[in-house]
Amino acid sequence: MDGSLTGIPNSYTTWADAFNLQHPGCDYTQVLFNETEDNVEESTWYSVTDSITTEPSIFLTDPGDYQHSSPVARGYRAARKLRQRGSAVEEASQTCAWRRPLFWITSAGAVFIWTALVIFNWRVLAEDRPKMSGEVSLQSKVLALERDLNRAKEDLAQKDQLLAAYRETKDLAKERARPQQPKPEANLRGFTSSSDSPSPVIQGPGFATCTFQEDADYSLMGGRGREEVVKEKSNKAECCQLCLARNQLSGGCTVAVLSSAADVPPSACWIKTVAPGGRSAGLKPFRKIGVVSCLPQGENVPTLPPAPDTGVLQDHEKGLLALQQLPASGGALARANAVKDSIRHAWSNYKQYAWGMDELLPVAGKGRNRGFNLAITMVDSLDTLWLAGLRDDFHEAKDWLASNFPQKIDAMGNAVSVFETTIRALGGLLSAYDLSKDKAFLTLAEKLGRRILRTVTARGVTPYTFGGGRGGSSCPSLAESGTLQLEMRYLSHATGDDVFALKTMKFYDTVKNFKSLEGLWPNCFEKERGKITLGADGDSFYEYLLKVWLQGGQQENEQFLKAMYDDAVRGVQKHMVRKGTDGLTYLGTVTWDSHTQAASYTPEMEHLMCFVPGWLALGSRKPGTGSREIMNLADALAYTCWQMYEQQPTGISPERVKGEAMDLSKTNTREYILRPEAAEGWWYMLELTEDAKYREWGWKAFLAFEKWLWVPHGYASLKDVRSTSKTYLDRMESFFIAETQKYLLLLQDVDHEMKLDRYVFNTEAHPLSILK
């Protein structure tokens, strides 16, 4: 074959260029090609894919094909497999022998490093995010964050415009003011009463006015619309002007509301806008003391619900005075009836203002859905209604739940807490079934139980939310996985399907594989280090060790549960109990690391820990080694819980006591949110010791509730138990009726049937019959 090919110049530089492309790092320009020696056969032409492009290789099996190949192949991708003769080529090959391996080793190393970095960063991202059932790509999350950022920027720009318009409004009002006209301040006279009659107050641009209403707030009907704080620490005149300025810009203020000094944030201007076309018809008015609303001129002023009759308040004060005079002996029936009346007061207001919703806002007198959308107060209160003799209300709630609860289960969102749904809703349904034997409750419980069971892993580990999210500990916690067993075992017993019990009981085998501090596991048990507590995220795990054993009839094959309970009690005695300088016995928390065995104590006793006296006493009913010592500890802790009440000016306990200082000088969480644990502990102590002092403590706490927490629409939480100004938090959790009022009733009702040899209570105070 002729050494020259059509379309390929024989210049040695062209060949060298081709080889330089095929062999990076090698310089072939030193090789001189002799035309007479450059003999090429058909099979020697080929192309390979270079290290830069991903185009497929092109094979030229005929030299003539080169003419018809692509410019890329002709220009720099085609390479010639030379069969050179002569020392020049050999020398060049030797020159490149060490460069080629170095090049490929370097390239492979770079690829490896980049691959490792990508995998590492992806794992970090995957670990940091909550493991939700509907996985969202990283790209979609970034886009969502960008949308949120843009929306926030728009909101800020709109607020800037609003404030600018407000300033212009003030300037314009000054320019248009005439000497003979009354000053704007004159329009503010006489608005201290809570009269329902609207009153024109402020003029804006073009002499537009708005109307004030005292003690009036507005909610958006059906949640359709928007509400936002546009200025903190405002006043009613300024808030009105901000509303008018907003309307001048966009018509985006249906009503402005100035929050009360007790709200969070205090004295803040809220602008509320209904959905387009709704206007004031989309607003629902309700009374709220200390709040002032402002509606622009042209809006219909809705009629407020009637103000509480002052006679009602006076009647309550008189009734409270009579209750305070009841004797300790001989007044048991009157005391029990008083507690029943308080249950009726809380329930009737829920029924009137929040029916079918999660909870009642007792100050505002309205309802809201808060984290569940399961009518959680209704289902949580069922057994309390039964025990209080409110059977008509019980059956009315049952009828509503039978018609509406299945759809609510189907619509349950990923953010709903599995733990809270289990103890409140499933526990409430099962207890209602246990007491009434009405299978409508069992049908609902089975449907909800199967929905809950889908979140439980094969190891018995349960996430915080139905979507796989994590709770306050940012890990699978003891309480989340160790507080389903009572409910699920009962459900298996009632339905005949063992799957509920078998799957959830596996958690005990799982947790035993992790290290503990003498029977005490950290809340994040899988990490084998961190906070150990009988408060939040740990409490009910230890509670259920004993109660699951009791529920099963104390069978031999479940003695491991009693052994775990006994180990935990010894661990508590050794590591978590301290005597304060005031002589009181306190429970604290421990921070522990299994790897270093380092443990440190923190003096912080939560109200949640006041269940411990009952937990200790319940496990020491039978005489045995150490039972008297444990009962003494239970009594000492019950007394400390009582002092958490008695030493406050209101007679009501705070959320926690820090630093063993009952004056709360070291405590920043002074609120009381209607928690039940102290009453729970006292009731168990009363049942197991028959010491009447526990009943008296419960009665005094009840009287304090009637004095400080009672409001016309229910019972409100207290912002600061050391303040006597009655500063409320507008919150009545479902557990107030379900637990607090139930235990207060059982403390005073000497004829109740909830005996501890027949029933075991779940952590939400729902009684379930012992199975064997």
C-alpha positions, 0 to 999 in steps of 0.5 A: 500500500502506498504510504500516502493517504487521501486527505491526510498530509504526510507532514510529520507535525500532523502525525505528531499532533495526532499522537500528542492528543492521544498521549497527553504528556508525551512530546512526539515532535522529536520523532521524524517520519520518513515517507518511504518508511511510513507504510500503513495497512488497512487494519492499522487505522483506528480512533479512541475516545480521548479523556475529555470528550464522551463521544463514542470511538470511531473505527476506520477499517478502510483508509478511504473512510477517513475522507468521509469521517467527521471533522472531529475524527479527521482533525484530532480524534483519529490516531495512527497505529504506527509500525515504525522502524528505527531507533527514533521511535523506540527512543520516544516510546521509552521517553513516554514510558514513565509519563503515561502511568503517572498521568493515569495514576494522577487522573484516577486519584483525582476521580477517587477523591472527588467521588469520596467528597460527593458521597461524604457530603451526600451522607451528611445531607441525608443524615441531617434531614428528617427521614420523611416517608415522602422523600424530597430531592435536594434540588426541590428543597433548594428551590423551596428555600429560594421561594421562601427567601423570595417571599420573605423579601417581598414581605419585607418590601411590602412592610417597608412600603406600608411604613412609608405610606404610614409616614406619608399619611401622618404628614398629609394629615398634618398638612390638611389639618385646619385650626378649627378642627379638633385634634386627632387626640380628641377622637380618642376620648371615651374609648375605655369601656367595652361597649359593643357600639362601634366608634369612629376614631382615626382619619386617614388620607382623604378623610377615611376613618376606621372603627374601634372595638374594645375587647374584640378580636377576629379570626379568619373563618376556615383559615381563608386569608392571611394575618401578620404582625406589621409592628410590635409595641404599637398603639391603637391609633397607630395600628389603625393608620397602618391598616388604612395605609395598607389599604391605600397600597393594596386593599390588604387590610380587612381589620387591624388588631392590637394585641393585649399587653399579656399576649405574645408579642404584647401590644403588637399590631396585627393586620388580618386580610380575608380571601379575595371577595370575602371582606368582613363576612369572612371574619368571626368576632370573639371577645378577648380582654385587652385587645382592640380591633380597628375596621376601616370605614366601609367594612361591616362591623360584625356583632360580638358575642355577648359579654360574660354576665357579671353575675356569672363571675360573681356566682363563681366567686360565691361558689368558690367561697363555699367550697373553701368552707367545706370540712375535710370530713363529711364533705367528700360527696360535695367535693366530688360533685364540685370536681364534676362541676368543673369537668362540666364547665370545661366540657360544655365550653369545648362543646359550644366553642370548639366542637370537633376541633383539637382544643378550646381557647378558653380566653378567646372562647373559640376552638382551633386545630393544633397539631392533630386535626383529630378532635383530640380533646373530644376523644381524650375526654371520653372516659372522664365524661363516663366517670363523671356521670356525663353519659349523654355527653359521652354518647353524643361524642361517640356519635360524632366520632363514629361519623367523622373520625375515620376520615380524620384518620385518613387525612392525618398529616406526616407532621402529626406526633405518633406518640401523642396520637397513641396515648391520647387518641388510641388510648382514649378510644380503647378506654371508652370501649373498655368502660362502655363495651361499645364496639364503635370505639373498637372499630375506630381504635383498630383503624387508628392502630393499624395506621400507627403500626405502619410507622413502627420498624421491625426492631420496634423503633417508632419515629416521633411523627407519622412522616418519620420526623424526629422530636425534641431530642432529634433522635428516636427517643425512649418515650417514643418507642417505649410508650405504645405497648400498653395500648397495642397489647390491649388492641391485640387482646380486643381484636384477636390480632397479635400483630399489634403486640408482637411488633411493639414488644420487640423494642424491649429486645432492641433497647437491651442491646444498648448500654445503660447506666445501671438500668437507666438509658439516655433518651437517645438510647442508640447513641449510648450517651446524653441526657437521662431523665424521668421527665420529657422523652424518657418518663413513660418508657420507665413507667410502662416497664412496670405497667406492661408487666402488671397488664399481662398479669405478672406472668413468668415469661414477662419477668424481664420487664419487672427486672428492668423496672427494678434496675431502673429504680435502683439507678434512680436512687443512686444517680438521680435523687438529691437532698436540697439545702431546704430539706426537700428531696429532689429528682434531677437529670443526669448526663452520661457517656458510656464510652468515658463512663462520665456522669454529671447531675443537674438539679432540675425537677420538672412537673412531669417528674411528679408521676414518680411517687406513684410509679415507685409505690405501684411497684412496691405494693408487695413487701420485699427487699427495699420496699419500705425504703422505696415507699419512703422515697415515694412519700418524700418526692410526693411532698416535694411536688406538693411544695412546688404548689404550696410555696407559690403565691398562687398555690400552683406549681410551675413547669419546673424548679431549677437549682432546688430553689422553690422561690423560682429565682433560678427558674425561667419557666414559671408557667403552668399549662394544666399538667396532671402529674402531681395529682396523679402521684398523689392519687396513687399514694392515696390508693396504696397508703390510704393516707388522707393527706394526699386527698387534702393536697389534691383538694387545695390544688383544685381550689387554686385552679378554681381561683386562678385558672377558671375563666368564663369559657373554661380553664386557662393556663397561667403565665407566671405562677408567682404573679397574682395578676392573672396573666393567662396563656390562652391554652387548654390542652386536651390532657386537662380534662383527660388527666388533671380533672380525672385524677382530681375527681378520683382523689375526692370520689371515695366510691370510684371503681378504678381499683389498681388490682383491676385496671392499669392506666396508660400515661394519659390516664386512660384506664384499661382492664388488666388482661389476665 
